[in-house]
Amino acid sequence: MKKDFKKTTLLNGLTVFLKEIHTAPLVSSWMWYRVGSKDETTGRTGISHWVEHMQFKGTPQFPAGVLDQAISRNGGVWNAFTFMDWTTYFETMPADKIDLGLRLEADRMANSVFHSKEVASERTVIISEREGSENEPLFRLGEALQHAAFRIHPYHHEIIGDKDDLRTITRDELYQHYKTFYVPNNAVMAVAGDFDTRSMLARIRELFEPIPRGKTPPRLARHEPPQDGELTLNVEGPGETTYLQVAYRFPPAAHPDFFPLSVLDSLLAGPSNLNMFGGGISNRTSRLYRALVEKEYAVGISGGANATIDPFLYTFTLTVHPKRRPQEALAALDAEIERVQSERVTKAEITRAIKQARAIFAYGSESITNQAFWMGYSEMFANYNWFLTYLDNLASVTPADVQRVAREYFRPQTRIVGTYVPKGNGRTSNGR
C-alpha cells in the first residue's frame, strides 16, 4: 500500500493526516478524539456517547437547525460514532464544499453550547435508545457477558451507559467531560480526497491552530486481573430463540498475535470486517458454518473481534437450532476449536482464509471515506503504519502461527459462556 500521505502536528498538538485522492471530486474529513466509554467512571457511564449527541446541538455560529440543512443542501453526508476507546465525527462532501465541514469541526471543538433544554431532550432520546436495545436478546446477553468479563477494567460497561447514570448525569458534568477531552492535543484529524495538500494544510492551520492546547486528559488505569476459570451465565427473556455467546480473551490490536488470530477468525467463522463501511462476505466456507449450521446444531454462527487499545474479547455468537440444546451446540463448537488446536491446518486452507480476510479488508478500504477513516482509526489503537502493513502481516501468517494462537487464546479456563434462554418455549430447563 503506497505511503502517499502527509502527517503533521499543529502548534496546539492537533495531529493532521492528509491524503490526496483524485479519483472523484469528493473530500472526506474525520475528527477523532481519544475518549470513549473506557474513560468513564461509575456514575458517569454513557457520558462520552451523550457528549457526541450534544455536538450536533449547535454552537453560537452554527445553531442546531442550521447544521443538517447546510450539510445536506451542499450534497454532503455527516455522522459520528462513539466506541470504547474513541469518538469520531466525519463529513464527506463535494470537494468544493468541504470548507463548511472544516469550519463546523473547528467551531464545535471549542464552542458547543450544551443548552439545558437540549440536554434534557437528549436524556429522553438516549434512555429510549437504551430501552430499545434492552428488547434485543443479543444486547442483553452481550451486556451480561461483558459485565462478567470485566470486573475491574472500564470495558465493563456498554457504550450507551447504565440507565441509572443516564437518569442522573447533569448538564455541567457533560460540559466538563467535553472541555476535558475535546482539546486539539487529544485529537487526530484525517482528510482524504480531491484537494491540494499545501492549500488544505494552510486552511486547517487557519481554522484549528487558534484553538488553545488543553491539559493532557486523565486516563483510568484499571487493569483486569487474570481469569481463573470458565465463567457461565444465563439470561432469561422473551422470545422463541436460544442464543449462545462464547467469549475468549483477545489481545489489543497493536499486539503481533492480532494477525494470526485474524486468520484463525477467517478460518473458523469467516473474516471480521474492521472497516467502518462496506458489507461482509459469506462465511459458508468456514469450518464452523460447515460443522454447526450444515449439521443443524445452529441456525447461524458468527465470530468477531474489535481493534482495541487494551485486551478485549473475541466472541462467537450461535443461534441455536430449535432441535438442539445449547450444550450440544457448545460441544460442537468446542470440537472444532480442539481440532484446530490439535491438527495443523493445511497450507491451502490457511491461504484461503488469508485471501478472504485480505479481500474484505481491501474491498472496504478503497473508498475515499474509508481511506480517511483508516488514517485516524489506526492512530487510535496503534498508528497508521498498522494499516499500511496490515495485508503484509496477514500474508506472513503460517499454519504453525494459527495453531499456536488457537492453543494460547481459545482456552476454556479463560472464557465466558453466556446463554440466552427464551421464556415459554419449553426449553428453559435446558439452559447451561
PyMOL commands that set and color helices and strands:
alter all, ss='L'
color gray80, all
select helices_A, chain A and resi 37-39+47-54+64-73+95-110+116-134+137-149+154-156+163-168+171-181+184-186+197-208+258-269+287-293+326-342+347-364+368-381+384-388+390-395+399-409+412-414+428-430
alter helices_A, ss='H'
color red, helices_A
select strands_A, chain A and resi 6-9+15-20+26-33+77-82+87-94+187-193+231-237+243-250+298-305+312-320+415-422
alter strands_A, ss='S'
color yellow, strands_A
deselect
rebuild
show_as cartoon
